[in-house]
Amino acid sequence: MNETIDAGSTLKLYSARWVLPMSSGAIESGAVVVGGSRIVAVGGRTELAARFPEAVERDFQEAVILPGLVNCHSHLELTVMRGFLEREECDFKAWLQKLTKARLERMTPDDIRVSAAWGAVEAARAGVTCVADASDGAASSVAALREVGLRATVYQELFGPDARLAREQLEKLREKISSLREQETALVRVGVSPHAPYTVSGALLELATDYALGEDLPMMMHAAESRDESLFVGEGRGAFAENLARRGIEWHAPGVSTIQYLAARGLLAARPLLAHCVTVDDADIHTIKEAGASVAHCPKSNAKLGHGHAPFASFVANHLAVGLGSDSVASNNACDLLEEARFALLLARAVGRVERSGDEQGDARQLTAEDVLRVATVGGANALGLRGQTGALAEGLQADLVVVSLAGAHQQPVYDPSAALVFSSSARDVLLTLVAGREIYKDGRVTTVDEERLRARLSEIREKLASI
């Protein structure tokens, strides 16, 4: 038996007009053979049908098969807050305060699980097979992701801006992680996320980094997200500094950028996933690359909250490990990685020229649909430390794949499948989502959960939040 075929598994052959392996060129009239949780073969449909006559075929015809999309930054527990914070979006501090009040005062642990599960359902319907989820209620997110069947890293968020309480906060984190690790599976793993420079003291950042390194825990952090954050770290003023002062918490601004501050505190030694990176310069990009850290690029959320645009073209030109993230639907309104890819590419081209570190000037307009699809798949997998496991269609990799219809009036005619996906398609065109060979979304429904029950519970939670 071929070593990539799981013992006792039934072979399935998925075929379509196009296959985009991302690890090699597009295949017209292509197919992917899956055995158990793994990919057995990728190639032309005629060839594979002859090689594996026993395989059960499903032909999607005018469609494209590609690796599952990787969402490198989400907050699934906030899914119930879609549209809830629209009036506060011009004031990030007020936005955070209302979100926190709703989360802490109105939502039960089961409410959080339901909200996270609905977010995972939306992801599965959108062809997302893997998420990096930051959660204050990580146990609820782990339960939800296991229930729906996505691959995930769930980062337990850590808060604590008062350095005097750093060791106490670390002990609480240890207890949470110890419990969470008992819930890990082959698909869902646990990490740690110091929330942001303005919510976690420097002392706690150092303790959390040492802990993550000692326990081999992946780390994620919101970094360089906004002008308010830059003022806080660089000059010790602005809304975040004023908030700490009112609470009697001392803050001595280091007078550098967020990335250089994190480097000085040793956090980059953990090779963290850095979400946003809007206010970074060339030196910061070089520091991120040298540290082996990665970036979750969230263009729609950055724009919607008025934080500006991250230098996505520079990330690509300088060969950073970068993936796409939706952020929460409280700040984006949709978990649609195809739409995120389109927005990322169009915004980068609109901004124009880009500096490469230590190289000649480049042109962001040269970024292609294939480039951004690579970021949304194999790039995201690499950013999450999953290189060689998922993110591409190749023999021996995990069978995480998505089938997207190209038959719509809004997509025809198709000359280039990558361009059709990025410029003409959306989550609504997804036909099938596989995670580790399991069909978790097919025939218009998620197969693993009762969607109607979740929808009803979501409405109940909405009624509680609406009264705030």
C-alpha positions as CSV (number, residue, x, y, z in Angstrom):
1,M,0.0,0.0,0.0
2,N,1.2,3.5,-0.8
3,E,2.5,5.0,2.5
4,T,0.4,8.1,2.1
5,I,-2.8,6.2,2.1
6,D,-4.4,5.8,5.6
7,A,-4.9,2.1,6.4
8,G,-8.5,0.9,5.6
9,S,-9.5,4.2,4.0
10,T,-11.7,4.5,1.0
11,L,-10.1,6.4,-1.8
12,K,-11.9,9.5,-3.1
13,L,-11.1,11.3,-6.3
14,Y,-12.2,15.0,-6.5
15,S,-12.0,16.4,-10.0
16,A,-12.7,19.8,-11.6
17,R,-11.8,21.9,-14.6
18,W,-8.9,23.4,-12.6
19,V,-6.7,22.3,-9.7
20,L,-4.4,24.9,-8.1
21,P,-1.9,23.0,-5.9
22,M,0.0,26.2,-5.0
23,S,3.1,24.1,-4.7
24,S,3.2,23.8,-8.5
25,G,1.4,25.3,-11.5
26,A,-2.3,25.1,-12.3
27,I,-3.6,21.8,-13.7
28,E,-6.4,22.0,-16.2
29,S,-8.9,19.0,-16.1
30,G,-7.2,18.1,-12.8
31,A,-8.0,15.9,-9.8
32,V,-6.9,15.2,-6.2
33,V,-7.0,11.7,-4.7
34,V,-7.6,11.5,-1.0
35,G,-7.2,8.5,1.3
36,G,-8.3,9.0,4.9
37,S,-6.8,12.2,6.2
38,R,-4.1,12.6,3.5
39,I,-3.6,13.5,-0.1
40,V,-2.5,10.5,-2.1
41,A,-2.0,12.1,-5.5
42,V,-2.5,15.3,-7.5
43,G,-2.5,15.5,-11.2
44,G,-4.6,15.2,-14.4
45,R,-8.0,13.6,-14.0
46,T,-7.5,11.0,-16.8
47,E,-4.2,9.9,-15.4
48,L,-5.4,9.6,-11.8
49,A,-8.6,7.9,-12.7
50,A,-6.5,5.2,-14.5
51,R,-4.1,4.9,-11.6
52,F,-6.8,4.6,-8.9
53,P,-9.8,2.9,-10.6
54,E,-11.1,1.9,-7.2
55,A,-11.5,5.6,-6.1
56,V,-15.0,7.0,-5.7
57,E,-15.1,10.1,-8.0
58,R,-16.9,13.4,-7.4
59,D,-16.6,15.6,-10.5
60,F,-17.3,19.3,-9.8
61,Q,-16.8,20.3,-13.5
62,E,-16.7,24.1,-13.9
63,A,-14.9,24.7,-10.6
64,V,-11.4,25.0,-9.0
65,I,-9.9,22.8,-6.3
66,L,-7.3,24.5,-4.1
67,P,-5.8,24.1,-0.7
68,G,-8.0,25.1,2.2
69,L,-7.8,28.8,3.1
70,V,-5.9,29.7,6.2
71,N,-7.4,32.5,8.4
72,C,-4.3,33.7,10.4
73,H,-6.2,36.0,12.8
74,S,-9.7,35.6,14.1
75,H,-11.8,36.1,17.3
76,L,-14.5,33.6,16.8
77,E,-16.1,34.2,20.2
78,L,-17.1,37.7,19.0
79,T,-19.1,36.5,16.0
80,V,-22.4,37.4,17.8
81,M,-21.2,41.0,17.8
82,R,-21.3,41.3,14.0
83,G,-22.7,44.8,13.4
84,F,-23.0,45.5,17.2
85,L,-20.2,48.1,17.4
86,E,-20.8,50.2,14.2
87,R,-21.4,53.5,16.1
88,E,-18.1,53.1,18.0
89,E,-15.8,52.4,15.1
90,C,-14.5,56.0,14.9
91,D,-13.3,55.8,18.5
92,F,-11.2,52.6,19.0
93,K,-11.1,53.1,22.8
94,A,-14.9,53.3,22.9
95,W,-15.1,50.3,20.6
96,L,-12.9,48.2,22.9
97,Q,-14.8,49.3,26.0
98,K,-18.2,48.4,24.6
99,L,-17.0,45.1,23.3
100,T,-15.4,44.2,26.7
101,K,-18.5,45.2,28.6
102,A,-20.7,43.0,26.4
103,R,-18.3,40.1,26.6
104,L,-17.8,40.2,30.4
105,E,-21.2,41.3,31.7
106,R,-23.7,39.7,29.3
107,M,-22.2,36.5,27.8
108,T,-22.1,33.2,29.6
109,P,-19.5,30.5,28.8
110,D,-22.1,28.7,26.7
111,D,-22.9,32.0,24.9
112,I,-19.3,32.3,24.0
113,R,-19.1,28.7,22.8
114,V,-22.2,29.3,20.6
115,S,-20.7,32.5,19.2
116,A,-17.4,30.7,18.4
117,A,-19.2,27.8,16.9
118,W,-21.2,30.0,14.5
119,G,-17.9,31.7,13.5
120,A,-16.4,28.3,12.8
121,V,-19.5,27.4,10.7
122,E,-19.1,30.6,8.7
123,A,-15.4,29.7,8.2
124,A,-16.2,26.2,7.0
125,R,-18.8,27.6,4.6
126,A,-16.2,30.0,3.3
127,G,-13.6,27.3,2.5
128,V,-11.5,28.1,5.5
129,T,-9.9,24.9,6.8
130,C,-7.5,26.4,9.4
131,V,-7.8,29.3,11.8
132,A,-5.6,31.1,14.3
133,D,-8.1,32.2,16.9
134,A,-7.3,34.6,19.8
135,S,-9.7,34.1,22.7
136,D,-10.2,35.2,26.2
137,G,-12.5,32.3,26.7
138,A,-10.2,29.8,24.9
139,A,-11.9,26.7,26.4
140,S,-15.1,27.7,24.6
141,S,-13.3,28.3,21.3
142,V,-11.5,25.0,21.6
143,A,-14.8,23.2,22.2
144,A,-16.5,25.0,19.3
145,L,-13.7,24.3,16.8
146,R,-13.5,20.6,17.8
147,E,-17.3,20.4,17.3
148,V,-17.2,21.9,13.8
149,G,-14.1,20.1,12.8
150,L,-11.7,22.9,11.7
151,R,-7.9,22.8,12.1
152,A,-6.9,25.5,14.5
153,T,-4.5,27.1,16.9
154,V,-6.4,28.7,19.8
155,Y,-4.4,31.4,21.6
156,Q,-5.4,32.0,25.2
157,E,-5.3,35.7,25.6
158,L,-3.4,37.3,28.5
159,F,-4.1,40.7,30.0
160,G,-2.3,42.6,32.8
161,P,-0.9,46.1,32.3
162,D,0.2,46.5,35.9
163,A,3.7,45.2,36.3
164,R,3.2,44.7,40.1
165,L,0.7,41.9,39.3
166,A,2.8,40.2,36.5
167,R,3.6,37.0,38.4
168,E,0.0,36.6,39.6
169,Q,-1.2,37.0,36.0
170,L,1.3,34.4,34.8
171,E,0.1,31.9,37.3
172,K,-3.5,32.3,36.2
173,L,-2.3,31.8,32.6
174,R,-0.5,28.6,33.6
175,E,-3.6,27.2,35.1
176,K,-5.7,28.0,32.0
177,I,-3.1,26.5,29.7
178,S,-2.8,23.4,31.8
179,S,-6.5,22.8,31.5
180,L,-6.7,23.7,27.8
181,R,-3.9,21.2,26.9
182,E,-6.1,18.4,28.1
183,Q,-8.5,19.4,25.3
184,E,-5.9,19.4,22.5
185,T,-6.4,17.1,19.5
186,A,-4.6,16.3,16.3
187,L,-6.4,19.2,14.7
188,V,-6.7,21.8,17.5
189,R,-3.7,23.0,19.5
190,V,-3.3,25.6,22.1
191,G,-1.1,28.7,22.3
192,V,-0.7,31.9,24.3
193,S,-1.5,35.5,23.3
194,P,-0.3,38.5,25.3
195,H,-3.0,40.8,24.1
196,A,-1.3,44.1,23.1
197,P,1.4,46.5,24.3
198,Y,-1.2,48.7,26.0
199,T,-2.8,45.8,28.0
200,V,0.2,43.8,29.0
201,S,3.1,45.2,31.0
202,G,6.7,44.7,29.9
203,A,7.4,42.5,32.9
204,L,4.5,40.2,32.0
205,L,5.6,40.1,28.4
206,E,9.0,38.8,29.5
207,L,7.4,36.2,31.8
208,A,4.9,35.1,29.2
209,T,7.7,34.7,26.6
210,D,9.8,32.6,28.9
211,Y,6.8,30.5,29.7
212,A,5.9,30.0,26.0
213,L,9.4,29.0,25.1
214,G,9.7,26.6,28.0
215,E,6.4,24.9,27.2
216,D,6.9,25.0,23.4
217,L,3.7,27.0,23.0
218,P,3.0,29.0,19.9
219,M,2.6,32.8,20.6
220,M,0.5,35.5,19.0
221,M,0.1,39.2,19.7
222,H,-1.6,42.3,18.4
223,A,1.2,44.6,17.4
224,A,1.6,47.9,15.6
225,E,-2.1,48.1,15.0
226,S,-3.0,51.8,15.4
227,R,-1.7,55.3,15.8
228,D,-2.9,55.4,19.4
229,E,-0.6,52.4,20.0
230,S,2.3,54.1,18.4
231,L,1.7,57.2,20.6
232,F,1.5,55.0,23.6
233,V,4.8,53.1,23.0
234,G,6.7,55.9,21.3
235,E,5.7,58.9,23.3
236,G,3.8,57.8,26.3
237,R,0.7,59.7,25.5
238,G,-2.7,59.3,23.9
239,A,-5.9,57.4,24.9
240,F,-4.1,54.2,26.1
241,A,-1.7,56.1,28.3
242,E,-4.5,58.2,29.8
243,N,-6.4,55.1,30.6
244,L,-3.5,53.6,32.5
245,A,-2.9,56.9,34.4
246,R,-6.6,57.0,35.5
247,R,-6.1,53.5,37.0
248,G,-2.9,54.5,38.8
249,I,-0.7,52.2,36.6
250,E,2.7,53.6,35.8
251,W,3.9,53.5,32.2
252,H,7.3,54.7,31.0
253,A,7.3,54.8,27.2
254,P,10.4,53.2,25.7
255,G,10.4,55.8,22.9
256,V,10.7,53.3,20.0
257,S,8.3,51.5,17.7
258,T,6.2,48.6,18.9
259,I,8.2,46.1,17.0
260,Q,11.5,47.4,18.5
261,Y,9.9,47.4,22.0
262,L,8.9,43.8,21.6
263,A,12.3,42.9,20.4
264,A,13.9,44.6,23.4
265,R,11.6,42.7,25.8
266,G,12.7,39.4,24.2
267,L,9.2,38.5,22.9
268,L,10.4,38.0,19.3
269,A,12.6,35.1,20.5
270,A,9.3,33.1,20.6
271,R,8.9,33.7,16.9
272,P,5.3,35.1,17.4
273,L,2.5,35.6,15.0
274,L,2.1,39.4,14.9
275,A,-1.4,40.5,14.0
276,H,-1.9,43.8,12.0
277,C,1.6,45.4,11.8
278,V,0.1,48.6,10.3
279,T,2.5,51.1,11.7
280,V,5.8,49.4,10.8
281,D,8.7,50.8,8.9
282,D,11.5,49.2,6.9
283,A,13.6,48.6,10.1
284,D,10.7,46.9,11.8
285,I,10.1,44.6,8.8
286,H,13.8,43.7,8.9
287,T,13.6,42.9,12.6
288,I,10.5,40.7,12.1
289,K,12.2,38.8,9.3
290,E,15.5,38.3,11.2
291,A,13.6,37.0,14.3
292,G,11.7,34.5,12.2
293,A,8.4,35.9,13.4
294,S,5.3,36.0,11.1
295,V,2.6,38.5,10.3
296,A,-1.2,38.2,10.1
297,H,-2.3,40.8,7.6
298,C,-5.9,42.0,8.2
299,P,-6.6,44.6,5.6
300,K,-10.4,44.9,5.9
301,S,-10.4,45.2,9.7
302,N,-7.5,47.7,9.6
303,A,-9.5,49.9,7.1
304,K,-12.9,49.6,8.7
305,L,-11.5,50.7,12.1
306,G,-9.6,53.6,10.5
307,H,-6.2,52.3,11.4
308,G,-4.8,52.6,8.0
309,H,-3.1,50.1,5.7
310,A,-0.2,47.7,6.5
311,P,2.6,47.6,3.9
312,F,1.5,44.2,2.5
313,A,3.6,44.5,-0.6
314,S,6.7,45.1,1.5
315,F,5.9,42.0,3.5
316,V,5.8,40.0,0.3
317,A,8.8,41.7,-1.3
318,N,10.9,41.1,1.7
319,H,9.8,37.4,2.0
320,L,8.2,37.6,5.4
321,A,6.1,34.7,6.6
322,V,2.7,36.4,6.1
323,G,-0.9,35.1,5.9
324,L,-4.3,36.8,5.7
325,G,-6.6,37.3,8.7
326,S,-10.2,38.3,8.9
327,D,-10.0,39.6,12.5
328,S,-13.3,39.3,14.3
329,V,-16.5,39.9,12.4
330,A,-17.1,42.7,15.0
331,S,-14.6,44.7,13.0
332,N,-14.9,43.1,9.6
333,N,-18.5,41.8,9.3
334,A,-17.4,38.8,7.3
335,C,-15.1,35.8,7.4
336,D,-14.4,35.6,3.7
337,L,-10.8,35.0,2.8
338,L,-11.4,35.3,-0.9
339,E,-12.8,38.8,-0.3
340,E,-9.9,39.5,2.1
341,A,-7.5,38.4,-0.6
342,R,-9.1,40.7,-3.2
343,F,-9.1,43.7,-0.8
344,A,-5.4,43.0,0.1
345,L,-4.3,43.0,-3.5
346,L,-6.4,46.0,-4.6
347,L,-5.3,48.1,-1.6
348,A,-1.6,47.2,-2.2
349,R,-1.9,48.2,-5.9
350,A,-3.7,51.4,-5.0
351,V,-0.9,52.4,-2.6
352,G,1.7,51.7,-5.3
353,R,5.4,51.6,-5.0
354,V,7.2,49.8,-2.2
355,E,10.7,49.7,-0.8
356,R,12.5,46.3,-0.5
357,S,14.9,46.1,2.5
358,G,18.4,46.4,1.1
359,D,17.2,46.1,-2.5
360,E,16.0,48.3,-5.3
361,Q,12.6,50.0,-5.3
362,G,9.7,47.6,-6.4
363,D,6.3,48.1,-7.7
364,A,3.3,46.8,-5.7
365,R,1.3,46.8,-8.9
366,Q,3.3,43.7,-9.9
367,L,1.6,41.7,-7.2
368,T,-0.7,39.1,-8.8
369,A,-3.8,37.2,-7.9
370,E,-1.6,34.1,-7.7
371,D,0.7,35.9,-5.2
372,V,-2.2,36.7,-2.8
373,L,-3.7,33.2,-3.2
374,R,-0.4,31.8,-2.1
375,V,-0.5,34.1,0.9
376,A,-4.0,32.9,1.8
377,T,-3.0,29.2,1.6
378,V,0.6,28.1,1.9
379,G,1.7,31.5,3.3
380,G,-0.8,31.2,6.1
381,A,0.2,27.7,6.9
382,N,3.9,28.7,7.1
383,A,3.0,31.7,9.3
384,L,1.3,29.3,11.7
385,G,4.3,26.8,11.8
386,L,2.4,24.2,9.7
387,R,4.9,24.1,6.8
388,G,4.9,20.6,5.3
389,Q,1.5,19.7,6.9
390,T,-1.1,21.8,5.1
391,G,-1.4,24.9,2.8
392,A,-0.8,23.1,-0.5
393,L,-2.0,20.1,-2.5
394,A,0.8,17.6,-2.6
395,E,1.2,13.9,-1.9
396,G,1.5,13.1,1.8
397,L,0.1,16.5,3.0
398,Q,-3.1,16.7,5.1
399,A,-6.2,16.6,2.9
400,D,-7.3,20.2,3.6
401,L,-8.9,21.4,0.5
402,V,-11.8,23.5,-0.9
403,V,-13.8,23.4,-4.1
404,V,-15.0,26.7,-5.5
405,S,-17.5,27.0,-8.3
406,L,-16.5,29.1,-11.3
407,A,-19.8,28.6,-13.1
408,G,-21.5,31.8,-12.0
409,A,-22.5,34.6,-14.3
410,H,-20.2,36.9,-12.2
411,Q,-17.3,34.6,-13.0
412,Q,-17.7,33.6,-16.7
413,P,-15.7,33.4,-18.9
414,V,-12.6,32.1,-17.0
415,Y,-9.2,32.7,-18.6
416,D,-7.1,32.4,-15.4
417,P,-8.5,30.5,-12.4
418,S,-6.4,32.5,-9.9
419,A,-7.7,35.7,-11.2
420,A,-11.3,34.4,-11.3
421,L,-11.0,33.4,-7.6
422,V,-9.5,36.6,-6.4
423,F,-11.3,39.2,-8.5
424,S,-14.7,37.5,-9.2
425,S,-15.4,35.0,-6.4
426,S,-16.5,35.0,-2.8
427,A,-17.4,32.6,0.1
428,R,-20.8,32.1,-1.5
429,D,-19.2,30.2,-4.4
430,V,-17.7,27.5,-2.1
431,L,-19.1,24.1,-2.8
432,L,-17.0,21.8,-0.6
433,T,-14.7,22.0,2.4
434,L,-12.5,19.2,3.5
435,V,-10.4,19.1,6.7
436,A,-8.1,16.1,7.1
437,G,-10.1,14.3,4.5
438,R,-13.5,14.9,6.3
439,E,-16.2,16.7,4.3
440,I,-17.3,19.2,6.9
441,Y,-19.2,21.4,4.4
442,K,-21.0,20.0,1.4
443,D,-24.3,20.2,-0.4
444,G,-25.0,23.6,1.1
445,R,-24.7,22.7,4.8
446,V,-22.1,22.1,7.5
447,T,-22.3,18.4,8.3
448,T,-20.9,18.4,11.8
449,V,-23.3,20.6,13.8
450,D,-27.0,21.5,13.9
451,E,-26.9,24.9,12.2
452,E,-30.5,25.8,12.9
453,R,-30.1,25.2,16.7
454,L,-26.9,27.4,16.6
455,R,-28.8,30.1,14.7
456,A,-31.6,30.1,17.2
457,R,-29.2,30.4,20.1
458,L,-27.3,33.2,18.3
459,S,-30.6,35.2,18.2
460,E,-31.1,34.7,21.9
461,I,-27.7,36.1,22.6
462,R,-28.2,39.0,20.3
463,E,-31.3,40.0,22.3
464,K,-29.2,40.2,25.5
465,L,-26.5,42.4,23.8
466,A,-29.0,44.7,22.1
467,S,-30.1,46.1,25.4
468,I,-26.6,47.6,26.1
